[in-house]
Amino acid sequence: MEIPFKSCGYNKKKIAFAQVIIFLFIATLCNIKTVYGQIGLDAQPKTINLGEIYSNSIPRIQFVLSNLGKDKINIYAINTFCGCSEVHKFKKILLPGEQDTVEIVFNTFGFRGHINKSVEIISDDKNSSVIKLYFSATIVADLETSFIGDVYWVGNIKLDSTSTFYFYLKNNSDNDVLIENIIANNISLKLHPEKNNLSKKDSVKVNVSINPSDLGLSSEEFIIVTNNNKQPKLKLAITFFVSK
């Protein structure tokens, strides 16, 4: 009687061998992808959350650039897309294995609430000529004005005549605040709070007078100095148009 050929063992070996080949092929691809991804310019961290910070503060944000490749990399530009952010000096050439810490100074003047900002690094890296980084923050204030943000639009005023207006300053903190001084960058700008002591959640009326001497659009800054440890100085500005 003829015994039928049993191929189960042979098929199992064949399948096992094929599985090994497929595994090695996938592993090789993954390894190539990993190595390829590491060659060139790297920037860390990709995102930074500054958390809750006070208005008028100027935090410093740092990113580390690394040349992980075998060739030098030319850094052409680092763009922030906002006048509120300034990039300090950075290395324009990174040699293989070299690192550079890039510092960005962010001026929170004029901002409130949650903000998102981006940074763009442009280089001649063949793998990634443009790298985008991000930072975010929530900007708060213990002292808030009755106008939105830090800049107040007065409107049209007359040349060589005194214009007056007022705004309210509110103490949002849980502590009493003392207004120690108000410093203006123009002697023609006068500010007089009706009281200097603000209890918690209290408000004060601040009377303002300006006597402009130049025609056209103008902006004047002033600083309210207090004994608040978290926000000792509050920089504000008024903007107006002067006509005859």
Residue pairs with C-beta under 8 A, 6 or more apart in sequence:
36 127
37 127
38 68
39 68
39 69
39 70
39 127
40 67
40 68
40 69
40 73
40 125
40 126
40 127
40 128
41 65
41 66
41 67
41 68
41 69
41 73
41 94
41 121
41 123
41 125
41 127
41 128
41 131
42 65
42 66
42 67
42 68
43 63
43 64
43 65
43 66
43 121
43 131
43 133
44 63
44 64
44 66
45 63
45 133
46 133
46 134
47 133
47 134
47 135
47 136
48 61
48 63
48 133
48 134
48 135
48 136
49 135
49 136
49 137
50 59
50 61
50 106
50 135
50 136
50 137
51 137
51 138
52 137
52 138
52 140
53 59
53 108
53 137
53 138
53 139
53 140
54 108
54 139
54 140
54 141
54 142
54 230
54 231
55 108
55 109
55 111
55 112
55 139
55 140
55 141
55 150
55 231
55 234
56 108
56 109
56 150
56 231
56 233
56 234
56 235
57 108
58 105
58 106
58 107
58 108
59 105
59 106
59 108
59 137
60 103
60 104
60 105
60 106
61 103
61 104
61 105
61 106
61 135
62 101
62 102
62 103
62 104
63 101
63 102
63 104
63 119
63 133
64 99
64 100
64 101
64 102
65 75
65 90
65 91
65 94
65 99
65 100
65 101
65 102
65 121
66 94
66 98
66 99
67 73
67 94
67 95
67 96
67 97
67 98
67 99
68 97
69 96
69 125
70 96
71 96
72 93
72 94
72 95
72 96
73 93
73 94
73 123
73 124
73 125
74 92
74 93
74 123
74 124
75 90
75 91
75 92
75 93
75 94
75 121
75 122
75 123
76 92
76 122
76 123
76 124
77 120
77 121
77 122
78 87
78 90
78 102
78 119
78 120
78 121
78 122
79 119
79 120
79 122
80 86
80 87
80 104
80 117
80 118
80 119
80 120
81 117
81 118
81 120
82 117
84 106
84 107
84 108
84 109
84 110
84 111
84 117
85 104
85 105
85 106
85 107
85 117
85 119
86 104
86 105
86 107
87 102
87 103
87 104
87 119
88 102
88 103
88 104
88 105
90 100
90 102
91 98
91 100
94 100
104 119
104 135
106 117
106 135
106 137
108 137
108 139
109 150
109 235
110 149
110 150
110 151
111 139
111 149
112 139
112 140
112 141
112 148
112 149
113 138
113 139
114 136
114 137
114 138
114 139
115 136
115 137
115 138
115 139
116 134
116 135
116 136
117 134
117 135
117 136
118 132
118 133
118 134
119 132
119 133
119 134
119 135
120 130
120 131
120 132
120 133
121 130
121 131
121 132
121 133
122 129
122 130
123 129
123 131
141 172
141 231
141 234
142 171
142 172
142 173
142 177
142 228
142 230
142 231
143 169
143 170
143 171
143 172
143 173
143 177
143 224
143 226
143 228
143 231
143 234
144 169
144 170
144 172
145 152
145 167
145 168
145 169
145 170
145 236
146 167
146 168
146 169
146 170
147 153
147 167
150 234
150 235
150 236
150 237
151 219
151 236
151 237
151 238
151 239
152 167
152 236
152 237
152 238
152 239
153 238
153 239
153 240
154 163
154 165
154 210
154 238
154 239
154 240
155 240
155 241
156 240
156 241
156 242
156 243
157 163
157 210
157 212
157 240
157 241
157 242
157 243
158 242
158 243
158 244
159 212
159 213
159 214
159 215
159 242
159 243
159 244
160 211
160 212
160 213
161 211
162 209
162 210
162 211
163 209
163 210
163 211
163 212
163 240
164 207
164 208
164 209
165 208
166 205
166 206
166 207
166 208
167 205
167 206
167 208
168 203
168 204
168 205
168 206
169 179
169 193
169 198
169 203
169 204
169 206
169 224
170 198
170 201
170 202
170 203
171 177
171 198
171 199
171 200
171 201
171 202
171 203
172 201
173 200
173 228
173 230
174 200
175 200
175 228
176 197
176 198
176 199
176 200
177 197
177 198
177 226
177 227
177 228
178 196
178 197
178 198
178 226
178 227
179 193
179 196
179 197
179 198
179 204
179 224
179 225
179 226
180 196
180 225
180 226
180 227
181 224
181 225
182 191
182 193
182 206
182 222
182 223
182 224
182 225
183 222
183 223
183 225
184 190
184 191
184 220
184 221
184 222
185 220
185 221
185 222
186 210
186 220
188 210
188 211
188 212
188 213
189 208
189 209
189 210
189 220
189 222
189 238
190 208
190 209
190 210
191 206
191 207
191 208
191 222
192 206
192 207
192 208
193 204
193 205
193 206
193 207
194 204
194 205
194 206
194 207
195 204
196 204
198 204
208 238
210 220
210 238
210 240
212 218
212 240
212 242
214 242
215 242
215 243
215 244
216 241
216 242
217 239
217 240
217 241
217 242
218 239
218 240
218 241
218 242
219 237
219 238
219 239
219 240
220 237
220 238
221 235
221 236
221 237
222 235
222 236
222 237
222 238
223 233
223 234
223 235
223 236
224 233
224 234
224 236
225 232
225 233
226 232
226 233
226 234
